[in-house]
Amino acid sequence: MMKRIAIIIVLVLFMFSGTYSAEVHVGVSPGIGTLSHSELLSEYGSSFVYCLYVGAELFNGMTINVGYEGGYSKSSSLVYDSILEISGFQLFGEYSINMGKTFTFVKWGIAVYMAKRSFTAPELKEYDFTETNPGFLFGFGMKIPLTNSIQLKVELIDLTVQMKPFYGWVDAGGVRILAGLVINFNI
């Protein structure tokens, strides 16, 4: 299901490009992801995350992007041995302002995230779960041109995703601190 959504979103991106030359970009941003819910954060902590995305410029400074976040996988033995994995797809807009030698940007969008929690003890397997829910993201950051087509991108993102199987409804989103590269090209 999530793969179909990603394919549809990518096709929509290319529909915006029309028959004229459009600026398209791809990016990868590794970093650190935290969890919003304090009990989850104290049990699992922060983790390495990465974001991969592709986007197209709609007009000067405004882009539409589709992305995937993965990498969050942490084990805990606080109460019972378990593993928590979080990943998801994002559809977001990004508006950049030229500040001379750098670009400042804000981003906002929607997301569909999956959380999977599994226990290692056989007697606790009934408490394993996988849940997928929609969410929202908001962020800001800076892009620094390294060449005509490559930029360094540093950003802070706040992700909100509600999940129920934990301790009732909780926010399994959190803050992402990312730094990566963006490659721009015309099609």
C-alpha positions as CSV (number, residue, x, y, z in Angstrom):
1,M,0.0,0.0,0.0
2,M,2.7,2.5,1.0
3,K,4.7,1.7,-2.2
4,R,1.6,2.4,-4.3
5,I,1.2,5.8,-2.5
6,A,4.9,6.6,-3.2
7,I,4.6,5.8,-6.9
8,I,1.4,7.9,-7.2
9,I,3.1,10.8,-5.5
10,V,6.2,10.6,-7.7
11,L,3.9,10.6,-10.8
12,V,2.1,13.7,-9.5
13,L,5.5,15.4,-9.1
14,F,6.3,14.8,-12.7
15,M,2.9,16.0,-13.9
16,F,3.7,19.4,-12.3
17,S,6.8,19.7,-14.5
18,G,4.6,19.8,-17.7
19,T,6.4,20.0,-21.0
20,Y,8.9,22.8,-20.0
21,S,12.2,22.3,-18.3
22,A,11.8,21.8,-14.6
23,E,14.3,21.8,-11.8
24,V,14.3,18.5,-10.0
25,H,16.3,17.6,-6.9
26,V,17.2,14.5,-5.0
27,G,18.6,14.4,-1.5
28,V,19.8,12.3,1.4
29,S,19.9,13.6,4.9
30,P,21.1,11.4,7.8
31,G,20.8,12.5,11.4
32,I,19.3,11.9,14.8
33,G,15.6,11.2,15.6
34,T,14.0,11.5,19.0
35,L,10.5,10.5,20.2
36,S,7.9,13.0,21.5
37,H,6.4,10.7,24.1
38,S,8.5,10.9,27.3
39,E,8.0,7.3,28.3
40,L,9.0,6.0,24.9
41,L,12.0,8.4,24.8
42,S,13.2,7.2,28.2
43,E,12.7,3.5,27.2
44,Y,14.1,3.6,23.6
45,G,16.0,6.9,23.4
46,S,17.2,8.7,20.2
47,S,18.3,6.8,17.1
48,F,20.1,7.3,13.8
49,V,17.6,8.2,11.0
50,Y,17.9,9.0,7.3
51,C,15.6,10.8,4.9
52,L,15.7,10.2,1.1
53,Y,13.6,12.5,-1.1
54,V,12.9,13.7,-4.6
55,G,11.2,16.9,-5.5
56,A,10.4,19.4,-8.2
57,E,10.2,23.2,-8.3
58,L,6.7,24.5,-8.8
59,F,7.8,28.2,-9.0
60,N,10.6,30.3,-7.7
61,G,11.5,29.1,-4.2
62,M,8.5,26.7,-3.9
63,T,9.0,22.9,-4.3
64,I,6.9,19.8,-3.7
65,N,8.7,16.7,-2.5
66,V,8.1,13.1,-1.6
67,G,10.3,11.4,0.9
68,Y,11.0,8.3,2.9
69,E,12.4,8.2,6.4
70,G,13.9,5.1,7.8
71,G,16.6,3.9,10.2
72,Y,14.9,4.3,13.6
73,S,15.5,1.0,15.3
74,K,16.2,0.8,19.0
75,S,16.2,-2.1,21.4
76,S,15.3,-1.8,25.1
77,S,15.6,-4.0,28.1
78,L,14.2,-1.5,30.6
79,V,11.2,-3.7,31.5
80,Y,11.2,-6.4,28.8
81,D,13.5,-7.0,25.9
82,S,11.9,-5.3,22.9
83,I,12.7,-3.5,19.6
84,L,11.0,-0.4,18.3
85,E,11.2,0.5,14.6
86,I,9.7,3.6,13.0
87,S,9.7,4.5,9.3
88,G,7.4,6.4,6.9
89,F,6.6,8.3,3.8
90,Q,6.3,12.1,3.5
91,L,4.7,14.5,1.1
92,F,5.8,18.1,1.8
93,G,6.2,21.6,0.5
94,E,9.3,23.6,1.0
95,Y,9.7,27.3,0.5
96,S,13.2,28.8,0.2
97,I,14.3,32.4,0.5
98,N,17.6,33.5,-1.0
99,M,19.7,35.1,1.7
100,G,22.7,35.9,-0.5
101,K,25.2,33.0,-0.1
102,T,22.7,30.7,1.6
103,F,19.0,29.8,1.4
104,T,16.7,29.6,4.4
105,F,13.6,27.4,4.1
106,V,10.5,26.3,5.9
107,K,8.8,23.0,5.1
108,W,5.4,21.5,6.0
109,G,3.6,18.4,5.0
110,I,1.8,15.2,5.7
111,A,3.2,11.8,6.5
112,V,2.2,8.2,6.8
113,Y,4.4,6.4,9.4
114,M,4.6,2.8,10.6
115,A,5.7,1.8,14.1
116,K,6.6,-1.8,14.8
117,R,7.3,-3.0,18.3
118,S,8.4,-6.6,18.9
119,F,9.3,-8.5,22.1
120,T,12.0,-11.1,22.2
121,A,10.4,-13.3,24.9
122,P,8.0,-15.9,23.4
123,E,5.4,-15.3,26.1
124,L,5.1,-11.6,25.2
125,K,4.7,-12.1,21.4
126,E,1.0,-11.4,21.7
127,Y,1.9,-7.8,22.6
128,D,3.9,-7.3,19.4
129,F,2.3,-4.8,17.0
130,T,2.6,-3.0,13.7
131,E,0.6,0.1,13.2
132,T,0.4,2.7,10.4
133,N,-1.0,6.1,10.9
134,P,-1.0,9.6,9.3
135,G,0.8,12.5,10.7
136,F,2.1,16.0,10.1
137,L,5.5,17.6,9.8
138,F,6.9,21.1,10.1
139,G,10.5,22.1,9.8
140,F,13.0,24.8,8.9
141,G,16.7,24.9,7.9
142,M,19.4,26.2,5.7
143,K,20.9,25.2,2.3
144,I,24.4,26.2,1.5
145,P,25.5,25.9,-2.2
146,L,28.7,23.9,-2.6
147,T,28.6,23.9,-6.4
148,N,26.1,25.0,-9.0
149,S,24.2,21.7,-8.6
150,I,25.1,20.5,-5.1
151,Q,23.9,22.0,-1.8
152,L,24.6,21.1,1.9
153,K,21.3,21.0,3.7
154,V,20.8,21.3,7.5
155,E,17.4,21.1,9.0
156,L,15.3,20.6,12.1
157,I,11.9,18.8,11.7
158,D,9.1,18.3,14.2
159,L,7.0,15.2,13.3
160,T,3.6,14.4,14.9
161,V,2.2,10.9,14.5
162,Q,-0.3,9.4,16.9
163,M,-0.1,5.7,17.7
164,K,-2.5,3.7,19.9
165,P,-0.9,0.4,20.9
166,F,1.7,1.8,23.2
167,Y,0.1,3.3,26.4
168,G,-3.2,4.5,24.8
169,W,-2.8,7.2,22.2
170,V,0.7,8.6,22.2
171,D,2.8,10.8,19.9
172,A,5.4,8.5,18.3
173,G,6.8,11.3,16.3
174,G,9.5,13.6,17.5
175,V,12.3,16.0,16.5
176,R,14.7,15.2,13.6
177,I,18.0,16.9,13.3
178,L,19.4,16.2,9.8
179,A,22.3,17.3,7.7
180,G,22.8,16.0,4.1
181,L,23.3,16.8,0.4
182,V,20.9,17.9,-2.3
183,I,21.6,17.4,-6.0
184,N,19.7,19.7,-8.4
185,F,19.3,19.1,-12.2
186,N,17.0,20.1,-15.0
187,I,14.8,17.7,-16.9
